Amino acid sequence: MKKQLLPFLTRGSIVLALVAMAISCKKDASAPATQAKTEPAGINIRTGAPKAVTYQLIWSDEFNGTSVDGTKWNIDVGNPGVNNEKEYYQAANVTETGGNLVITAKNQSVAGQPYTSGKIETSGKFSTQYGRIEASIKVPEFTGSWPAFWMLGTNIGSVGWPQCGEIDILEQINTSNTIYGTIHWFDNGNTQYGGNTTTTANDYHLYAVQWDNQSITWFVDNNLYATANIANNINNTGAFQNPFYIILNMAVAGDFPGQTVNTGALPANMYVDYVHVYQGVTTSGPPIGQTITLKGVNNDYVSGEDGTTAMTCTRTVAQAWEQFLVVDAGGGKVALQSMGKYVSSENGTMPITCNRTSFGAWEEFTWGVNSNGSITLQGNNGKFISSEDGTQAMTCNRATASTWESFGVDQ
């Protein structure tokens, strides 16, 4: 199989929202075969309109048994014949022990391939359309490794790849601490878009995507690092409005990591503590206990400004200080916390800040929902927070709420 390694899109027509770009590649796209475990903290699943959402766990595997659960997973066997990979997948390399799924790469020759490894997938047993898909994973770091947590459209057998679509939740190669998140689809050939971030890959981390009919967003340890727009079949992204199944594997060598393999590092293990899949249920109330972003009518994000200066609505991407935990302040009110500090209305007498270590009356807000799904925040002074159209520091002094006082949630 010829490696599908394409540069990222540069056409002016592409408007997929993106934090950072990454080069990724197609993995096995052949027809499918017939560490504490905690609830996700501070992430808001969206389903359509930007309203409050609560979680519903619909599928999981905690890997607490002694062997792979055959009612949930298929164990693949053989070399996939793509990307010049050099592993032979076999059942012996996939075990379940110590509360983990363990995928082991070995310096072992089988069926003409110099290495063996493991791969499991849920084709025909579980698929999902939209939701939050996450796994707690620890990957090895050695030259030649290519572990992945990813998804393929269930219609791959009839339409092929990349027409079925591919969602890469985690890819990491060699000894790098770079984590890649990418989508692939068909638009006059293999088209791909995504982002990357860095972490200590050989420790456990929570890798996740949140996916709805508007966008796909990538997270590591609940920190958002990339967003792709898939609304209204933009750039032929309709493949991502269909069900997908889940895959976990560790390739050895290939076009992405290269053909050099550190055999002295083998055997090497990829550990998966759990896989969870959630779907969101939209409500009209505030998303208590979840972390959100707020976007003004100027299409920029609200920022806590590191807690050192007055807040603004000027950021084009959402990073740590542009994410706010919604806290129940009692009496039907909420407080907003970013990086351990609370947003304060400053009683409407000066620009609002995000510098309070605890919340009181000035840090409490009434959460309102508009007919279009946007929200308003009203301080205890009876006035509304305003983005000030992104041209100056934000305030909480507007007697009525209009466009500048309305915010999109997780857009």
Order of alpha helices (4+ residues) and beta strands (2+ residues): beta-beta-beta-beta-beta-beta-beta-beta-beta-alpha-beta-beta-beta-beta-beta-beta-beta-beta-beta-beta-beta-beta-beta-beta-beta-beta-beta-beta-beta-beta-beta
